[in-house]
């Protein structure tokens, strides 16, 4: 009998972990009863009652497991590391807030049994904030256009991954893995299923400007060269325009020596403009350097504080 693993990253999800575990168990008992299952929660150092609830859930069902991180290791490292700890023939990654509809799991498994190694769930609509959805759309289109890898638009990681691809993930030596990029770059042929993202059932989102910016820059610096190329091209363009303006001013001054008074304003404006351009691209280059520095340090993805019910599998 095949085993299906479900990996659920969580952070301060005390209102969702119990109903999520109950609905998943019910789903496996009713619609996926032909499979064994393991449900793995990986908690990213929650500060509410999430861990206590997970301990209680695990004590009642040994097929439900938990990993407690020693600290918060970010929204990318924790899910990636959790997927590497699963033992099933395939692994399903989904959020704990019910924004990823559980009713699609049987369809994903059916597509997997048909021979698809990776089933990607792609949002074609969302019940989240319309402005945030618009910003995400703009970001995905930009990455899709400039990336040297065929990126998947509106893909958050929700999907099914065959064990063979999980083994590929295990072989990567990247301390800051970007799962969406890894799937697009190294994945097998991908089966895409579209869905409407639901609103969070309970609790509040943990995404803010900092986390969204961090996600955007990780994808941008990992899979595009456009930032560095743009710095070069803009530099040449600004230099060319500056030379043309300098020649024009020289000619005007020579022809209208007594009447043409350029003043200091053009010089000041030019200095501010060039300074702004330099600062923008210094910051962008700094993002690339920061990405390189993080990878060179070879830090572990996650440091565990505790894991529950994994030893049962080994006995």
N, C-alpha and C positions, 0 to 999 in steps of 0.2 A: 504493500500500500504506500503510495507516495505521500510525502509530507509537505505541507505548505506552511511557510513561515510568514508571519505578519510583523513588520517592524514599525513601531509607533514612537517617534520622538515626542517628548513632552517637557514642558517647563511651566510650572504654576498652573496645572490643569486639574485641580482638585474637583472641579464640577463636571469633568468630562471622562476621567479615567475609568470610573466604575461603569457608567452607561456604555462607554466604548467597549469595555471588556465583555459586558453582558450581551451586547448586540452581536459582537463577533462570534462568541461562543454559540449563540442561537443560530447565526448564519451557517456555521460549520455543522451544527447538529441537523439543520433542516435542509439546506440546499447544497452543502458540500460535505455530506456525510461519508462520501466515498474516500475521503482523504483524512489522514492524520494532520494535526496542526500544532504549531507552537506560536504563541503570541508574545512578542518581546517588546517591553516598554524600556526605553532608555531615557532616564531622567537627567536633565541638564542642570542639576543643582537647584531644584525648586526651593522656594522659601515659604511655601504655604503647606498645606496638609497632604500634598500629592504623594510623598514617599510613604507616609503611614497608610494611606489607602492602598497603595501598590503592594505593600507588605501583606495587608489583609487579603487582597485579591489573590496573590500568589500562594498564600497558605491554604486557600480553598480549592485551588486548581493548579496542579503541577505542570500543566501544559502552558501556563502563563508564567513568563519569566520577567525579571527586571534587572536592569543595570543602573547603578547610581554613580554618576560622575562625581569626581572629587571637587570639581568646580564647573563653572559654565564655560564650555569650550566652543561656544558659538553655534550658529544655526546650520553650518555646513559640516563641520567635523563630527558632531555627535551623531547625526543620522547615518553618515557614511561609515563610521566605526561600528554602529549598531548593525548595519547590514552585513558587515564582515563577521559578526558573531552568530548569525543565524545558521541553522543546520539543515534547512529544508531543501527539497528539490527545486523550489523556486521561492523567491522572497517578494512580498508585496509591501511597498512603502506607502504609508498614508499618514495624514495629520491626525492629531488627537482631538481636534476641535469640531469634527464632523463636517468640515467644509469639503472634504473628499467623500462623495456618496458611496456608502458601503454596498448599495444594490448593484454596483458595477463589478464587484468581485467575482461572481460566478461567470460573467461574460469574459472577464480577463483570463480566468482559469481555462475556460473553453477555448479561447484563442491560443493559449499556451499549449494545450493538449493538441491543437491543430498544427503545432510545429513552430510557432513564433517564440523566439527566445526573449524578446523584450516587447512588452506592451506598454505604450506610453499613453497616459491620459492627458489630453490637451483641452484646455478651456476654450470653448467657443463663445461663452458668455459667463457673466459672474454677477452674483447678487451682492458683491461687496461694494464699497464706495465707488461711484462712477468715475470720479476724478482720479482715484488711485488706479482703477482699471485702465483709464486713458494713458496715464503716465507709464504703466507697465507695457502697454501696447507700443508706445513710442520707443521705449527702451529695447523691446524685443525686435522691433523693425530695424533699429540702428545696429544692434548686434548681428542680426541676420544679414544685413547688407555689408558690413565691414569685416565680419569674421572670416577667417580662412577655413573654418569648419562649418558645415551646414547645421546651424543651430535650429532648435525646435522652439517655435514661438508659443508662449503661454503654457509652458511646461514647468511645473514646480517640483517634479520628482515623483509625484503620485503615479504609480505604475507597478508592473510585475516584471521581475528580473529572474531569468533562469540561473540555476546554480553555476553553469559554465561561465556566465558573465560575472557572477559574484567572485569566482576564482580569478578572473581577469582583474577585478578591482583589488583583490588581495595582493596581486603582484605589483601594483603601482606603488611607487615610493614618493608620495606627494603629501607633505604635511598640511597643505591647504587645498584639499580636493574640491573641485566644483562639479558635483554629480551631473548636472545638466549638460555641461560641456563634455564630461567623460563619456556619457551615453551617446552624444552626437558624434564624438570623435572616434571612439573605440568600440561602440556597440555593434551588434549584428543588425541585420535588416529589422527595421522597427515597424511594428503594427501600431497605428495611431487610432485611438478611440476618443471621440469628442464628448464633452460633458459640460454641464452648467455648474459652476462652482457655487456651493451653498453658503449662506451666512453662518458665521460661528454660532454654535448652539448655546454655549454658555461661556462666561468669562470674558476677558478682553484680549485683543490682539497684542502681541509683544513686539510687533514691527513698529519701528519709528524711522525718522529720517536717517539716523546713524546706521541702523541695520540694513535699510534699503540701499543706502549709498554704498555700504560695504559690499553688499551682494552685487550691485551694479559694477563697481570697480574691479571686483574679483573676476567677473566674467569678461570685462573689457580688457584688463591687462593680461588675462590668461589666453584669450583667443582672438585678439585683434592686434594689428600693428599700426592701425590708422593713427593713433595718438602720436607716435614717434614720427611717422611719415608726415603728418600734418604740421608738426613743429618745423620740420625741414622745409616744406613747401611754403608755409606762411613766412618763414624767415627770408627765403629767397624773394618772395613776392613783396614783402615790406621793404626789403633792401632795394629792389628795383624801383618801387614807387618813390622811395626817398631820394634816389639818384635823379629820377625824372623831375621831381619837385625842386631839387637843388639846382638843376640846370635851368629850369624855367625861371626861378627866382634870380639866378645870375644874369640871364639874358634881360629880364625886365629891369634889373638894376643898372645894367650897362646901357640900355636904350633910354631909360627914363631916370637918369642919374639924380636929377634934382627933385623930381616929382614922386618917385616910387619910394615909399617908406614902409618896409615890411613889418617893422616892429618886433616885439618879443613874443607876441601871442602865438604865431605859428610854431616857434621853437618850443614853447612851453607845452602846447598841445601835442606836438610830435613826441616830446619826451614822455608825457603821460601815457600816450598811446603805446609807444614802444615798451615802456615799463610794464604796462598791463599785459601786453602780449608775452613778454618774458616771464612774468610771474605765473600766468596761466600754464604755460608749457613747462616751467620749472616744477609746478605742482603736479602736472601730468607725468613728467619723467620721474618725479619722486614716487608716484604710485607704482610705476613699473619697478623702481629700485626696491621699494618696500616689499613688493611681491617676490622679487628675487631673494631678498634678504630673509624673508620668512621661510622660503623653501630651502635655502642653504643651511639654516639652523637645524633642520632635521628634528624638530620637536615631535613627540608622539601625538597622534590624533587626539587621544583621550587618555586620561588616567582614571582608572576605576576606584571607587571607594568601597563598593559592595556589589555583588551579584547574587541573585536569588533563583533557585530551582534549576540552575545549569548542571549541578552535580548529579541530579537524577538521570540525566541523559547518559552520563558516563558510567553509571553503575551497571 
